[in-house]
Amino acid sequence: MNHHEHDFQHLREAKLKFMPGDFCVLLPGGFVKCAVSGESIGLDDLKYWNVDLQEAYASAEIAFKRYITLGDEGGGECASED
């Protein structure tokens, strides 16, 4: 990667692997999209995701609503970086 490419990493969407309590960056970027609202979430602000569905959420409220909506369909493993 050259130094110019590094300057623009924050402008592209990152690809992450979500794990309980942490995530791994597969493709560098500055944000991910909320699976429900489509809102961009800066990696420094990312706190809520679903390990089973590999989805990110913009807030605790959105994560909880998604969890309730899913019921027993899957997605029992919600995580927070806290």
Contacts in CASP RR format, 6 or more apart in sequence:
PFRMAT RR
TARGET T0000
AUTHOR 0000-0000-0000
METHOD contacts of the structure
MODEL  1
MNHHEHDFQHLREAKLKFMPGDFCVLLPGGFVKCAVSGESIGLDDLKYWN
VDLQEAYASAEIAFKRYITLGDEGGGECASED
9 28 0 8 1.000
9 29 0 8 1.000
9 30 0 8 1.000
10 29 0 8 1.000
10 30 0 8 1.000
10 31 0 8 1.000
11 29 0 8 1.000
11 30 0 8 1.000
12 29 0 8 1.000
12 30 0 8 1.000
13 29 0 8 1.000
13 30 0 8 1.000
13 31 0 8 1.000
13 32 0 8 1.000
13 33 0 8 1.000
13 40 0 8 1.000
14 25 0 8 1.000
14 26 0 8 1.000
14 27 0 8 1.000
14 28 0 8 1.000
14 29 0 8 1.000
14 30 0 8 1.000
14 31 0 8 1.000
14 32 0 8 1.000
14 43 0 8 1.000
15 25 0 8 1.000
15 26 0 8 1.000
15 27 0 8 1.000
16 23 0 8 1.000
16 24 0 8 1.000
16 25 0 8 1.000
16 26 0 8 1.000
16 32 0 8 1.000
16 56 0 8 1.000
17 23 0 8 1.000
17 24 0 8 1.000
17 26 0 8 1.000
17 54 0 8 1.000
18 49 0 8 1.000
18 50 0 8 1.000
18 51 0 8 1.000
18 54 0 8 1.000
18 55 0 8 1.000
18 56 0 8 1.000
18 79 0 8 1.000
19 51 0 8 1.000
19 79 0 8 1.000
20 51 0 8 1.000
20 77 0 8 1.000
20 79 0 8 1.000
21 79 0 8 1.000
21 80 0 8 1.000
21 81 0 8 1.000
22 79 0 8 1.000
22 81 0 8 1.000
23 46 0 8 1.000
23 49 0 8 1.000
25 43 0 8 1.000
29 43 0 8 1.000
30 42 0 8 1.000
30 43 0 8 1.000
31 40 0 8 1.000
31 41 0 8 1.000
31 42 0 8 1.000
31 43 0 8 1.000
32 40 0 8 1.000
32 41 0 8 1.000
32 42 0 8 1.000
32 43 0 8 1.000
32 46 0 8 1.000
32 56 0 8 1.000
33 39 0 8 1.000
33 40 0 8 1.000
33 41 0 8 1.000
33 56 0 8 1.000
34 40 0 8 1.000
34 41 0 8 1.000
34 56 0 8 1.000
34 57 0 8 1.000
34 58 0 8 1.000
34 62 0 8 1.000
35 50 0 8 1.000
35 53 0 8 1.000
35 55 0 8 1.000
35 56 0 8 1.000
35 57 0 8 1.000
35 66 0 8 1.000
36 55 0 8 1.000
36 57 0 8 1.000
36 58 0 8 1.000
36 62 0 8 1.000
36 65 0 8 1.000
36 66 0 8 1.000
37 58 0 8 1.000
37 62 0 8 1.000
38 58 0 8 1.000
39 58 0 8 1.000
41 56 0 8 1.000
41 58 0 8 1.000
46 56 0 8 1.000
46 81 0 8 1.000
47 60 0 8 1.000
47 80 0 8 1.000
47 81 0 8 1.000
47 82 0 8 1.000
48 56 0 8 1.000
48 57 0 8 1.000
48 58 0 8 1.000
48 59 0 8 1.000
48 60 0 8 1.000
48 62 0 8 1.000
48 63 0 8 1.000
48 78 0 8 1.000
48 79 0 8 1.000
48 80 0 8 1.000
49 55 0 8 1.000
49 56 0 8 1.000
49 57 0 8 1.000
49 63 0 8 1.000
49 78 0 8 1.000
49 79 0 8 1.000
50 57 0 8 1.000
50 63 0 8 1.000
50 66 0 8 1.000
50 67 0 8 1.000
50 75 0 8 1.000
50 76 0 8 1.000
50 77 0 8 1.000
50 78 0 8 1.000
50 79 0 8 1.000
51 75 0 8 1.000
51 77 0 8 1.000
51 78 0 8 1.000
51 79 0 8 1.000
52 74 0 8 1.000
52 75 0 8 1.000
52 76 0 8 1.000
52 77 0 8 1.000
53 70 0 8 1.000
53 74 0 8 1.000
53 75 0 8 1.000
55 66 0 8 1.000
57 63 0 8 1.000
57 66 0 8 1.000
60 80 0 8 1.000
63 78 0 8 1.000
67 75 0 8 1.000
67 76 0 8 1.000
67 78 0 8 1.000
70 76 0 8 1.000
END
